[in-house]
Amino acid sequence: MERQQIDQIKSLSIESYLQSSGMEPAKLHGQKLYYHSPFRSDTTPSFVVNLDSNTFKDFADSEKPEDIIRLVQRLHGLSFKDACQHLANWTNTAPRQPFLSIGNNSTKAATNERALTILETKVLDNYHLIQYLKSRKIDLALAYLYLIEIIYECKGKRYFGIGFENNSGGYEIRSAMGMKLATRPKGFTYFPVKGSRVISVFEGFFDFLSALMYYNTTASKYSILVLNSTSNVAKSLPIISQYETINAYLDQDETGKKALAKLKDNGLNVIDGSTLYHGFKDFNEFWQATGTV
């Protein structure tokens, strides 16, 4: 690829690329946009985009500002050549206006609480969403059985995301950058299996899908309950308590351990399934490191 072509690709707006993937800045300060990191979970925005230089810096591990090609390499695990091709393809559908116009010093749009309006639900076919699923090592044939594509509006802007419906009629949503969103009403997702005396409980839908991938099946022989949030443990107890055995595939962090303890405190016969992925945060992290698609 010629130097001129590479320079043209590097000039593509990082802000617009993030916007097209459904990622919004948490705050704006001067010519810098601050985001929650797309590479890991953080509580304070630790990923900054400099609008003047069109570069990004991740506070946790970037020693110097990097360009959009490097961003795509890191996000999708691509080589330099493949990242350039990815961005060349992206320009065909890239938004023409960034989320926030350069020079706008108002942080109101970026800091207001999200109010999502679902405009359309459809079969998954968005390139960026499909690439994100591949990065999580989820087979598309399996994804089509449980997930949908959602077109939604947030603060006057249209976005797309991966949707997983709960039993209350709301959706868990993941952007192509992995950003987590949800619509109300919030709740768990339950897949009963007639005659099953065992139920497997997962914290999130990527863990559930990873388990199906790991066991090489499209449907569990046991009933399934995806909490979607550990805050739904109490709400799900009337269902879970009907089963003789509960296989709990929860995260190996403090929140997951508290949720596991809450299940055990209710006198249930709980088996800690997280021993399968000891040393990993959750089932999906384990599957990404050890599985094949």
Backbone as numpy.savetxt, mean C-alpha at the origin, in Angstrom:
# Nx Ny Nz CAx CAy CAz Cx Cy Cz
21.08 4.42 -24.68 20.24 5.62 -24.68 21.12 6.86 -24.68
20.80 7.83 -25.53 21.61 9.03 -25.66 21.49 9.93 -24.43
22.54 10.72 -24.21 22.58 11.62 -23.07 21.41 12.59 -23.08
21.04 13.07 -24.26 19.93 14.03 -24.36 18.61 13.39 -23.90
18.39 12.13 -24.27 17.18 11.44 -23.86 17.14 11.25 -22.34
18.29 10.91 -21.78 18.37 10.73 -20.33 18.07 12.03 -19.61
18.62 13.14 -20.12 18.37 14.45 -19.52 16.90 14.82 -19.59
16.24 14.46 -20.70 14.82 14.74 -20.84 14.00 13.95 -19.82
14.39 12.70 -19.61 13.69 11.86 -18.64 13.90 12.42 -17.23
15.12 12.85 -16.93 15.41 13.41 -15.60 14.63 14.69 -15.33
14.21 15.36 -16.40 13.47 16.61 -16.23 11.99 16.39 -15.92
11.52 15.13 -16.02 10.13 14.84 -15.70 9.86 15.16 -14.23
8.71 15.71 -13.96 8.36 16.18 -12.61 8.19 15.03 -11.63
9.01 15.03 -10.58 8.86 14.03 -9.52 7.51 14.22 -8.83
7.12 15.46 -8.62 5.83 15.74 -7.98 4.68 15.13 -8.77
4.72 15.31 -10.09 3.66 14.76 -10.94 3.67 13.24 -10.93
4.86 12.67 -10.90 4.95 11.20 -10.87 4.34 10.66 -9.58
4.66 11.30 -8.46 4.10 10.88 -7.18 2.59 11.07 -7.17
2.13 12.18 -7.74 0.70 12.45 -7.80 -0.02 11.38 -8.60
0.54 11.01 -9.73 -0.10 10.01 -10.59 -0.17 8.65 -9.92
0.68 8.44 -8.91 0.67 7.19 -8.16 -0.18 7.29 -6.90
-0.85 8.43 -6.73 -1.76 8.60 -5.61 -1.12 9.08 -4.33
0.09 9.63 -4.43 0.80 10.06 -3.23 0.73 11.57 -3.10
0.28 12.03 -1.94 0.12 13.46 -1.69 1.15 13.94 -0.68
1.58 15.20 -0.79 2.49 15.74 0.22 1.77 15.98 1.53
2.47 15.76 2.63 1.89 16.02 3.95 1.97 17.50 4.29
3.01 18.16 3.75 3.12 19.60 3.98 4.00 20.24 2.92
3.89 21.53 2.80 4.68 22.31 1.84 5.40 23.40 2.60
6.71 23.52 2.35 7.49 24.58 2.96 8.37 25.20 1.89
8.03 26.41 1.48 8.77 27.05 0.40 8.67 26.23 -0.88
9.81 25.86 -1.42 9.85 25.06 -2.64 10.09 23.57 -2.35
9.76 23.13 -1.14 9.96 21.74 -0.77 8.64 21.10 -0.34
8.39 19.91 -0.87 7.22 19.13 -0.51 7.68 17.98 0.39
7.00 17.80 1.50 7.34 16.75 2.45 6.28 15.65 2.41
6.75 14.40 2.19 5.87 13.25 2.09 6.23 12.23 3.16
5.27 11.37 3.48 5.61 10.18 4.23 6.36 9.26 3.27
7.38 8.62 3.76 8.27 7.86 2.89 7.56 6.72 2.17
7.78 6.60 0.86 7.21 5.46 0.12 8.02 4.19 0.31
9.15 4.28 1.02 10.03 3.14 1.19 9.82 2.40 2.51
9.11 3.02 3.47 8.92 2.41 4.78 7.84 3.21 5.51
7.43 2.72 6.67 6.45 3.43 7.49 7.17 4.49 8.32
6.59 5.68 8.38 7.14 6.72 9.25 5.98 7.51 9.86
6.23 8.14 10.98 5.20 8.95 11.63 5.36 10.42 11.28
6.59 10.82 11.00 6.88 12.20 10.58 7.36 12.16 9.13
6.81 13.02 8.25 7.23 13.01 6.85 8.75 13.08 6.71
9.33 12.07 6.07 10.79 11.98 6.00 11.31 11.88 4.58
10.46 12.22 3.63 10.82 12.16 2.21 10.49 13.52 1.61
11.50 14.21 1.08 11.29 15.59 0.62 11.63 15.73 -0.86
10.79 16.47 -1.55 11.00 16.77 -2.97 11.28 18.26 -3.10
12.39 18.58 -3.74 12.77 19.97 -3.98 12.23 20.38 -5.35
11.27 21.29 -5.37 10.65 21.68 -6.62 11.60 22.46 -7.52
12.55 23.19 -6.92 13.50 23.97 -7.73 14.42 23.07 -8.53
14.97 22.05 -7.88 15.95 21.18 -8.53 15.33 19.90 -9.09
14.05 19.67 -8.79 13.35 18.45 -9.20 14.14 17.21 -8.75
14.48 17.19 -7.46 15.20 16.06 -6.87 14.48 15.65 -5.59
14.81 14.47 -5.08 14.25 14.02 -3.82 15.38 13.61 -2.88
15.05 13.59 -1.61 15.99 13.12 -0.59 15.20 12.40 0.48
15.64 11.19 0.80 15.03 10.42 1.87 15.91 10.54 3.10
15.36 11.13 4.16 16.19 11.45 5.32 16.86 10.23 5.94
16.25 9.06 5.79 16.78 7.88 6.46 18.03 7.32 5.80
18.10 7.39 4.47 19.23 6.72 3.82 19.79 7.43 2.59
19.32 8.60 2.25 19.88 9.32 1.09 20.94 10.30 1.57
22.16 10.14 1.08 23.23 11.06 1.46 23.17 12.34 0.66
22.62 12.28 -0.55 22.53 13.46 -1.39 21.24 13.41 -2.20
20.79 14.54 -2.74 19.56 14.56 -3.55 19.70 13.65 -4.76
18.58 13.00 -5.14 18.60 12.07 -6.27 17.49 12.43 -7.25
17.62 11.94 -8.50 16.68 12.32 -9.55 15.55 11.31 -9.69
14.65 11.58 -10.62 13.45 10.75 -10.79 13.79 9.33 -11.26
14.86 9.17 -12.01 15.24 7.82 -12.46 15.62 6.96 -11.26
16.40 7.54 -10.36 16.79 6.82 -9.16 15.57 6.51 -8.29
14.61 7.42 -8.24 13.38 7.20 -7.50 12.65 5.96 -8.01
12.49 5.87 -9.32 11.80 4.74 -9.93 12.58 3.45 -9.73
13.90 3.52 -9.80 14.72 2.34 -9.55 14.46 1.79 -8.15
14.42 2.67 -7.18 14.25 2.24 -5.80 12.83 1.77 -5.52
11.86 2.45 -6.10 10.47 2.10 -5.85 10.10 0.74 -6.43
10.59 0.46 -7.62 10.15 -0.73 -8.34 11.24 -1.78 -8.54
12.42 -1.52 -7.99 13.50 -2.50 -8.11 13.96 -2.69 -9.55
14.05 -1.61 -10.31 14.39 -1.69 -11.72 15.85 -1.29 -11.97
16.38 -1.77 -13.07 17.70 -1.32 -13.52 17.57 0.10 -14.06
18.71 0.75 -14.30 18.68 2.11 -14.84 17.95 2.13 -16.18
18.26 1.19 -17.04 17.64 1.13 -18.38 16.13 0.91 -18.28
15.71 -0.03 -17.42 14.29 -0.32 -17.29 13.54 0.84 -16.64
14.20 1.54 -15.72 13.57 2.71 -15.09 13.34 3.81 -16.12
14.29 4.00 -17.01 14.14 5.00 -18.09 12.97 4.63 -19.00
12.86 3.33 -19.33 11.77 2.88 -20.18 10.43 3.04 -19.47
10.41 2.74 -18.19 9.20 2.91 -17.38 8.73 4.36 -17.43
9.66 5.29 -17.26 9.30 6.71 -17.27 8.91 7.18 -18.66
9.54 6.61 -19.69 9.15 6.96 -21.06 7.71 6.53 -21.32
7.34 5.36 -20.81 5.96 4.89 -20.96 5.00 5.73 -20.13
5.46 6.13 -18.95 4.61 6.92 -18.05 4.22 8.27 -18.65
5.10 8.86 -19.43 4.81 10.17 -20.00 3.58 10.16 -20.90
3.18 8.98 -21.37 1.99 8.90 -22.22 0.71 9.18 -21.44
0.75 8.92 -20.12 -0.44 9.13 -19.31 -0.19 10.09 -18.16
0.96 10.74 -18.14 1.33 11.60 -17.02 0.43 12.83 -16.95
0.06 13.29 -15.74 -0.73 14.50 -15.60 0.06 15.71 -16.06
-0.63 16.67 -16.63 0.05 17.85 -17.16 0.29 18.91 -16.08
-0.49 18.87 -14.98 -0.32 19.84 -13.92 0.04 19.13 -12.62
0.99 19.65 -11.86 1.34 19.03 -10.59 0.25 19.22 -9.55
0.34 18.48 -8.46 -0.65 18.57 -7.39 -0.69 19.96 -6.79
0.49 20.52 -6.51 0.59 21.88 -5.99 1.44 22.69 -6.96
0.96 23.86 -7.33 1.72 24.68 -8.27 2.93 25.28 -7.59
4.02 25.38 -8.32 5.26 25.93 -7.77 5.02 27.37 -7.33
5.50 27.65 -6.11 5.35 29.01 -5.59 4.15 29.16 -4.69
3.30 28.14 -4.58 2.14 28.21 -3.71 2.59 27.90 -2.29
2.52 28.87 -1.40 3.01 28.69 -0.04 1.93 28.26 0.93
0.73 28.02 0.45 -0.35 27.61 1.32 -0.23 26.12 1.61
-0.30 25.75 2.87 -0.24 24.34 3.25 -1.63 23.78 3.51
-2.66 24.56 3.37 -4.01 24.11 3.72 -4.42 22.88 2.93
-4.18 22.90 1.61 -4.60 21.76 0.78 -3.87 20.50 1.15
-2.64 20.64 1.61 -1.83 19.45 1.90 -2.06 18.91 3.30
-2.59 19.73 4.22 -2.68 19.30 5.60 -4.10 19.00 6.05
-5.10 19.39 5.28 -6.47 19.08 5.66 -6.70 17.58 5.71
-7.61 17.15 6.57 -7.94 15.73 6.66 -8.51 15.26 5.34
-8.11 14.05 4.91 -8.56 13.53 3.63 -10.05 13.24 3.64
-10.73 13.63 2.58 -12.13 13.28 2.37 -12.19 12.62 1.00
-12.33 11.31 0.97 -12.30 10.57 -0.28 -13.71 10.35 -0.81
-13.85 10.53 -2.10 -15.10 10.22 -2.78 -14.80 9.23 -3.89
-15.41 8.05 -3.83 -15.20 7.05 -4.86 -16.00 7.42 -6.10
-15.32 7.54 -7.23 -15.97 7.91 -8.48 -16.30 6.69 -9.32
-15.46 5.66 -9.22 -15.65 4.48 -10.08 -14.90 3.29 -9.49
-15.47 2.10 -9.64 -14.76 0.86 -9.33 -14.73 0.00 -10.58
-13.62 -0.67 -10.81 -13.46 -1.42 -12.05 -12.43 -2.53 -11.85
-12.29 -3.35 -12.87 -11.27 -4.40 -12.86 -9.89 -3.75 -12.93
-8.94 -4.30 -12.20 -7.58 -3.76 -12.21 -6.98 -3.77 -13.61
-6.57 -2.61 -14.09 -5.85 -2.58 -15.36 -4.84 -1.44 -15.44
-4.74 -0.63 -14.37 -3.79 0.48 -14.37 -2.36 -0.04 -14.27
-1.52 0.43 -15.15 -0.14 -0.06 -15.23 0.60 0.10 -13.91
0.49 1.26 -13.28 1.25 1.54 -12.06 0.76 0.66 -10.91
-0.55 0.43 -10.83 -1.07 -0.43 -9.78 -0.62 -1.88 -9.97
-0.61 -2.32 -11.20 -0.18 -3.68 -11.50 1.31 -3.86 -11.17
2.11 -2.85 -11.49 3.53 -2.91 -11.15 3.73 -2.95 -9.64
2.90 -2.22 -8.92 3.00 -2.23 -7.46 2.66 -3.62 -6.91
1.61 -4.24 -7.44 1.26 -5.59 -7.01 2.42 -6.56 -7.28
3.05 -6.41 -8.43 4.19 -7.27 -8.75 5.33 -7.05 -7.77
5.52 -5.79 -7.34 6.59 -5.51 -6.39 6.32 -6.16 -5.03
5.03 -6.42 -4.74 4.66 -7.10 -3.50 4.56 -8.62 -3.71
4.90 -9.07 -4.93 4.90 -10.49 -5.31 3.51 -11.14 -5.21
2.50 -10.38 -5.64 1.14 -10.91 -5.68 0.78 -11.19 -7.13
0.43 -12.43 -7.43 0.07 -12.82 -8.78 -1.21 -12.10 -9.22
-1.24 -11.64 -10.46 -2.38 -10.87 -10.93 -3.65 -11.70 -10.98
-3.54 -12.97 -11.34 -4.72 -13.84 -11.38 -5.37 -13.91 -10.00
-4.56 -13.94 -8.96 -5.08 -13.95 -7.60 -5.65 -12.59 -7.23
-4.95 -11.54 -7.60 -5.39 -10.18 -7.28 -6.77 -9.90 -7.87
-7.02 -10.38 -9.09 -8.31 -10.14 -9.73 -9.47 -10.75 -8.95
-9.20 -11.78 -8.15 -10.26 -12.44 -7.38 -10.68 -11.63 -6.16
-9.76 -10.84 -5.61 -10.03 -10.18 -4.33 -9.92 -8.65 -4.36
-9.31 -8.11 -5.38 -9.05 -6.67 -5.42 -9.71 -6.02 -6.63
-9.94 -4.73 -6.52 -10.48 -3.96 -7.64 -9.66 -2.68 -7.79
-9.89 -2.01 -8.88 -9.29 -0.70 -9.08 -10.32 0.36 -8.72
-9.90 1.34 -7.97 -10.80 2.40 -7.52 -10.30 3.74 -8.06
-11.20 4.46 -8.69 -10.91 5.85 -9.08 -11.60 6.72 -8.03
-10.83 7.56 -7.38 -11.42 8.36 -6.31 -10.96 9.81 -6.40
-11.70 10.66 -5.71 -11.38 12.09 -5.70 -11.00 12.49 -4.29
-9.97 13.27 -4.19 -9.51 13.79 -2.91 -9.13 15.25 -3.09
-9.83 16.12 -2.41 -9.57 17.56 -2.50 -9.56 18.06 -3.94
-10.52 17.60 -4.73 -10.68 18.09 -6.09 -9.78 17.42 -7.12
-8.95 16.47 -6.71 -8.05 15.78 -7.62 -8.47 14.32 -7.76
-8.30 13.78 -8.96 -8.63 12.38 -9.23 -7.39 11.50 -9.07
-7.58 10.36 -8.41 -6.50 9.41 -8.20 -7.02 7.99 -8.46
-6.09 7.05 -8.51 -6.48 5.66 -8.64 -5.77 4.85 -7.59
-6.37 3.73 -7.18 -5.77 2.91 -6.15 -6.29 1.48 -6.22
-5.65 0.62 -5.44 -6.07 -0.77 -5.30 -7.07 -0.83 -4.16
-8.23 -1.43 -4.41 -9.27 -1.47 -3.39 -9.56 -2.87 -2.88
-9.78 -2.96 -1.55 -10.15 -4.22 -0.90 -11.34 -3.90 -0.01
-12.48 -4.52 -0.32 -13.72 -4.16 0.35 -13.86 -4.84 1.72
-14.42 -4.11 2.68 -14.71 -4.72 3.97 -16.20 -5.06 4.07
-16.59 -5.71 5.14 -17.97 -6.17 5.28 -18.97 -5.05 5.56
-18.46 -3.87 5.85 -19.33 -2.73 6.13 -19.59 -1.88 4.89
-18.94 -2.24 3.78 -19.13 -1.49 2.54 -18.08 -0.44 2.26
-17.06 -0.34 3.13 -15.96 0.58 2.89 -14.82 -0.13 2.20
-13.75 0.61 1.90 -12.62 0.04 1.18 -11.30 0.41 1.85
-10.41 -0.56 1.89 -9.00 -0.28 2.14 -8.38 0.04 0.78
-7.59 1.10 0.71 -7.02 1.52 -0.57 -5.51 1.65 -0.44
-4.80 1.18 -1.46 -3.36 1.37 -1.55 -3.05 2.04 -2.88
-2.26 3.09 -2.82 -1.83 3.75 -4.04 -0.70 2.95 -4.67
-0.30 3.33 -5.86 0.81 2.65 -6.53 2.13 2.92 -5.83
2.14 3.85 -4.88 3.33 4.11 -4.07 3.26 3.40 -2.73
2.15 2.69 -2.50 2.00 1.98 -1.24 1.37 2.79 -0.13
0.92 4.02 -0.43 0.30 4.84 0.59 -1.04 4.23 0.99
-1.31 4.19 2.30 -2.52 3.58 2.82 -3.62 4.62 3.02
-4.80 4.31 2.49 -5.98 5.15 2.69 -7.15 4.22 2.96
-8.26 4.78 3.41 -9.45 3.98 3.65 -10.68 4.86 3.54
-11.78 4.26 3.13 -13.04 4.98 3.09 -13.93 4.47 4.22
-14.84 5.29 4.64 -15.81 4.88 5.65 -17.01 4.22 4.96
-17.68 3.30 5.64 -17.40 2.83 7.00 -16.24 1.84 7.03
-15.47 1.89 8.12 -14.33 1.00 8.27 -14.77 -0.30 8.93
-14.03 -1.37 8.68 -14.39 -2.65 9.26 -13.51 -3.77 8.77
-13.80 -4.98 9.22 -13.03 -6.15 8.83 -13.65 -6.79 7.59
-12.93 -7.74 7.00 -13.41 -8.48 5.83 -13.43 -9.97 6.19
-14.58 -10.59 6.00 -14.80 -11.97 6.45 -15.15 -12.87 5.28
-14.41 -13.97 5.15 -14.68 -14.98 4.12 -14.99 -16.31 4.82
-16.26 -16.58 5.12 -16.59 -17.84 5.81 -16.49 -19.05 4.89
-16.09 -20.17 5.45 -16.07 -21.45 4.74 -17.00 -22.38 5.49
-18.03 -22.86 4.82 -19.05 -23.70 5.45 -18.40 -24.94 6.06
-18.72 -25.18 7.33 -18.22 -26.36 8.02 -16.85 -26.19 8.64
-16.18 -25.08 8.40 -14.84 -24.88 8.95 -14.91 -24.60 10.45
-14.06 -25.28 11.20 -13.95 -25.04 12.63 -12.71 -24.21 12.96
-12.01 -23.83 11.92 -10.78 -23.05 12.06 -10.93 -21.74 11.29
-10.43 -20.66 11.85 -10.41 -19.38 11.15 -9.00 -18.81 11.21
-8.54 -18.30 10.08 -7.24 -17.65 10.00 -7.45 -16.15 10.01
-6.75 -15.46 10.89 -6.92 -14.02 11.06 -5.66 -13.31 10.58
-5.84 -12.33 9.69 -4.73 -11.55 9.15 -4.93 -10.08 9.49
-3.82 -9.38 9.57 -3.90 -7.96 9.91 -4.28 -7.12 8.69
-3.70 -7.43 7.52 -3.99 -6.66 6.31 -4.17 -7.56 5.11
-4.72 -7.00 4.03 -5.05 -7.85 2.89 -3.81 -8.33 2.13
-2.70 -7.60 2.17 -1.49 -8.09 1.52 -0.94 -9.32 2.24
-1.13 -9.37 3.56 -0.72 -10.56 4.31 -1.59 -11.75 3.93
-2.89 -11.52 3.82 -3.82 -12.56 3.40 -3.47 -13.10 2.02
-3.24 -12.22 1.07 -2.89 -12.65 -0.29 -1.53 -13.34 -0.33
-0.61 -12.88 0.50 0.71 -13.52 0.57 0.60 -14.95 1.09
-0.31 -15.16 2.04 -0.51 -16.51 2.56 -1.08 -17.43 1.48
-2.01 -16.92 0.68 -2.55 -17.71 -0.43 -1.44 -18.04 -1.42
-0.56 -17.07 -1.68 0.57 -17.31 -2.57 1.49 -18.37 -1.98
1.78 -18.25 -0.69 2.70 -19.17 -0.02 2.17 -20.61 -0.06
0.87 -20.75 0.18 0.26 -22.09 0.19 -0.24 -22.52 -1.19
0.07 -21.70 -2.20 -0.23 -22.04 -3.60 -1.70 -22.40 -3.81
-2.58 -21.48 -3.37 -4.01 -21.70 -3.54 -4.70 -20.37 -3.80
-5.88 -20.42 -4.36 -6.64 -19.19 -4.60 -7.72 -18.97 -3.55
-7.95 -19.98 -2.71 -8.96 -19.86 -1.65 -8.58 -20.78 -0.50
-8.77 -20.32 0.71 -8.40 -21.10 1.89 -9.46 -22.15 2.20
-9.00 -23.28 2.74 -9.95 -24.31 3.18 -10.55 -23.94 4.54
-9.94 -22.95 5.20 -10.46 -22.44 6.46 -11.13 -21.09 6.23
-11.98 -20.69 7.16 -12.56 -19.36 7.10 -11.44 -18.33 7.30
-11.66 -17.15 6.75 -10.66 -16.08 6.80 -11.29 -14.81 7.35
-10.54 -14.09 8.18 -10.95 -12.76 8.60 -9.74 -11.83 8.51
-9.89 -10.79 7.71 -8.84 -9.78 7.57 -9.27 -8.58 8.40
-8.51 -8.25 9.42 -8.88 -7.17 10.33 -8.91 -5.81 9.64
-7.99 -5.60 8.71 -7.78 -4.30 8.04 -7.20 -3.26 8.99
-7.37 -3.47 10.28 -6.76 -2.63 11.31 -6.90 -3.38 12.63
-5.87 -3.35 13.47 -5.96 -4.04 14.75 -7.03 -3.43 15.65
-7.48 -2.23 15.32 -8.56 -1.61 16.09 -9.88 -2.35 15.91
-9.92 -3.25 14.92 -11.14 -4.01 14.66 -11.19 -5.35 15.39
-10.21 -5.61 16.26 -10.20 -6.89 16.97 -11.46 -7.08 17.79
-11.81 -6.09 18.61 -13.00 -6.20 19.47 -14.27 -6.38 18.63
-14.36 -5.65 17.54 -15.53 -5.73 16.68 -15.68 -7.11 16.05
-14.55 -7.79 15.80 -14.58 -9.08 15.12 -14.73 -10.27 16.06
-14.64 -10.05 17.37 -14.69 -11.14 18.33 -15.96 -12.00 18.25
-17.14 -11.42 18.03 -18.33 -12.27 17.92 -18.23 -13.32 16.82
-17.51 -13.02 15.76 -17.32 -14.00 14.68 -16.19 -14.96 15.03
-15.05 -14.41 15.44 -13.88 -15.24 15.72 -14.16 -16.26 16.82
-14.91 -15.84 17.82 -15.16 -16.72 18.97 -16.03 -17.92 18.64
-16.62 -17.96 17.46 -17.43 -19.10 17.04 -16.56 -20.29 16.62
-15.27 -20.05 16.42 -14.39 -21.09 15.90 -13.59 -21.76 17.01
-13.28 -23.04 16.80 -12.53 -23.80 17.79 -11.06 -23.40 17.83
-10.52 -23.08 16.66 -9.10 -22.73 16.57 -8.94 -21.46 15.75
-8.08 -20.57 16.24 -7.79 -19.31 15.54 -6.31 -19.30 15.18
-6.01 -19.29 13.89 -4.64 -19.12 13.42 -4.40 -17.63 13.21
-3.58 -17.02 14.04 -3.37 -15.57 13.99 -2.08 -15.24 13.26
-2.21 -14.67 12.07 -1.06 -14.25 11.28 -0.93 -12.72 11.37
-0.52 -12.26 12.53 -0.44 -10.82 12.78 0.99 -10.33 12.65
1.14 -9.01 12.62 2.48 -8.42 12.46 3.34 -8.71 13.69
4.64 -8.83 13.45 5.58 -9.05 14.54 6.12 -7.71 15.04
5.20 -6.84 15.40 5.58 -5.57 16.02 4.72 -5.40 17.27
4.88 -4.27 17.94 4.18 -4.07 19.20 2.66 -4.10 19.02
2.17 -3.50 17.94 0.73 -3.48 17.68 0.20 -4.88 17.43
0.92 -5.65 16.65 0.51 -7.02 16.36 0.51 -7.88 17.61
1.51 -7.70 18.46 1.60 -8.49 19.69 0.46 -8.15 20.65
0.07 -6.88 20.70 -1.05 -6.48 21.55 -2.35 -7.07 21.05
-2.52 -7.10 19.72 -3.73 -7.69 19.14 -3.79 -9.19 19.42
-2.63 -9.86 19.34 -2.56 -11.29 19.64 -2.93 -11.54 21.10
-2.40 -10.71 21.99 -2.70 -10.85 23.41 -4.18 -10.64 23.69
-4.79 -9.71 22.98 -6.21 -9.44 23.17 -7.06 -10.65 22.78
-6.66 -11.33 21.72 -7.38 -12.54 21.31 -7.23 -13.63 22.37
-6.02 -13.79 22.87 -5.77 -14.82 23.88 -6.48 -14.50 25.20
-6.56 -13.21 25.54 -7.20 -12.80 26.79 -8.68 -13.12 26.81
-9.26 -13.36 25.63 -10.68 -13.69 25.56 -10.93 -15.20 25.64
-9.90 -15.93 26.04 -10.04 -17.35 26.27 -10.15 -18.18 25.00
-9.67 -17.65 23.89 -9.76 -18.36 22.62 -8.54 -19.26 22.42
-8.73 -20.31 21.66 -7.62 -21.22 21.33 -6.86 -20.62 20.15
-5.87 -19.81 20.47 -5.14 -19.05 19.45 -3.77 -19.67 19.19
-3.49 -19.90 17.92 -2.17 -20.36 17.50 -1.46 -19.19 16.82
-0.27 -18.87 17.29 0.50 -17.75 16.74 1.17 -18.18 15.43
0.53 -17.86 14.32 1.06 -18.23 13.01 2.25 -17.40 12.58
2.54 -16.30 13.31 3.64 -15.43 12.90 5.00 -16.08 13.09
5.05 -17.22 13.79 6.32 -17.94 13.94 6.84 -18.40 12.57
5.92 -18.52 11.61 6.32 -18.90 10.25 7.26 -17.88 9.64
7.02 -16.61 9.92 7.84 -15.54 9.33 8.63 -14.80 10.41
9.16 -15.57 11.36 10.00 -14.99 12.39 11.18 -14.24 11.75
11.43 -13.04 12.24 12.51 -12.21 11.69 12.03 -11.24 10.64
10.76 -11.35 10.26 10.15 -10.42 9.30 8.99 -9.70 9.97
8.69 -8.52 9.50 7.63 -7.73 10.12 6.27 -8.39 9.96
6.00 -8.91 8.75 4.69 -9.50 8.50 4.79 -10.56 7.40
3.66 -11.15 7.07 3.65 -12.24 6.09 4.11 -11.75 4.73
3.70 -10.55 4.34 4.07 -10.07 3.02 5.56 -9.77 2.92
6.14 -9.21 3.97 7.59 -8.95 3.95 8.35 -10.27 3.81
7.88 -11.29 4.51 8.46 -12.64 4.42 8.31 -13.19 2.99
7.12 -13.02 2.42 6.87 -13.54 1.08 7.72 -12.81 0.03
7.85 -11.50 0.18 8.68 -10.75 -0.77 10.12 -11.22 -0.75
10.60 -11.60 0.44 12.00 -12.01 0.58 12.25 -13.45 0.15
11.23 -14.29 0.25 11.46 -15.72 0.04 10.65 -16.34 -1.08
9.59 -15.69 -1.51 8.68 -16.29 -2.48 9.02 -15.99 -3.93
8.37 -16.70 -4.81 8.50 -16.47 -6.25 7.11 -16.39 -6.87
7.00 -15.63 -7.95 5.71 -15.48 -8.64 5.81 -16.16 -9.99
